[in-house]
Amino acid sequence: MSSRVWRGLAWVNFGLLVAAALKFIPIGISLTHGVTLSADQIASGLADERAWALDLISDTPYLLLVWILVALLLRRQTRDAMIRPWRSRR
């Protein structure tokens, strides 16, 4: 495979890492309302939003596993894991 394909895969892998990090924004926003929610906050729907935010981050370990496996594949094929694709050797 050409180095162009590997660089493209490195950029997709970087996008996966960014997506995994961005998934934590909703839970951060939810926690600004407090760790425990009052009855008024629950009645206004904040408990449902918190449940959604927790569900959103529940698969993050799988995303990180895929990210690590792709980085290992890139390292095996190109001798560079290309964690930061804009600084890769090729």
C-alpha positions in Angstrom: 0.0 0.0 0.0 1.2 3.5 -0.7 2.3 5.9 2.0 -0.7 8.1 1.0 -3.1 5.4 2.2 -1.2 5.0 5.5 -1.3 8.8 6.0 -5.0 8.8 5.3 -5.5 6.0 7.8 -3.4 8.0 10.4 -5.7 11.0 9.9 -8.8 8.9 10.3 -7.3 7.4 13.5 -6.5 10.9 14.8 -10.2 11.8 14.1 -11.3 8.8 16.1 -9.2 10.0 19.1 -10.6 13.5 18.8 -14.2 12.1 18.7 -13.5 10.0 21.8 -12.3 13.1 23.6 -15.3 15.2 22.4 -17.7 12.7 23.8 -16.9 13.9 27.3 -18.2 17.4 26.7 -21.9 16.6 27.5 -21.1 14.9 30.8 -18.9 17.9 31.8 -21.8 20.2 31.1 -24.2 18.0 33.0 -21.8 18.0 36.0 -21.8 21.8 36.1 -25.4 21.4 37.5 -23.9 19.5 40.4 -23.0 15.9 41.1 -26.3 15.1 42.7 -29.4 16.6 41.1 -32.3 18.1 43.1 -35.9 17.2 42.5 -36.5 20.3 40.5 -33.6 19.5 38.2 -34.8 15.9 37.8 -38.3 17.2 36.9 -36.9 19.6 34.3 -35.2 16.7 32.5 -31.6 17.0 33.6 -31.5 13.4 34.9 -32.4 12.2 31.4 -29.7 14.3 29.9 -27.2 13.0 32.4 -28.2 9.4 31.6 -27.7 10.1 27.9 -24.3 11.7 28.5 -23.2 8.6 30.5 -24.5 6.3 27.8 -22.5 8.4 25.2 -19.2 7.8 27.0 -19.9 4.2 27.9 -18.2 2.8 24.7 -15.1 5.0 24.9 -12.8 2.1 26.0 -13.7 0.3 22.7 -12.9 3.4 20.7 -9.5 3.6 22.5 -8.9 -0.1 21.8 -9.5 0.5 18.1 -7.3 3.6 18.1 -4.4 1.6 19.8 -4.8 -1.3 17.4 -4.7 1.0 14.3 -1.7 2.8 15.8 0.1 -0.5 16.2 -0.8 -1.5 12.6 0.6 1.8 11.4 3.7 1.3 13.4 4.2 -2.2 12.1 3.7 -1.2 8.5 5.4 2.2 8.4 7.7 2.1 11.5 5.9 5.2 12.7 2.7 5.1 14.8 1.7 8.4 13.3 -0.1 9.5 16.5 0.2 13.1 15.3 -0.2 12.7 11.5 0.9 16.3 10.7 4.4 15.4 12.2 4.8 12.0 10.6 8.1 11.2 8.9 6.5 10.4 5.6 
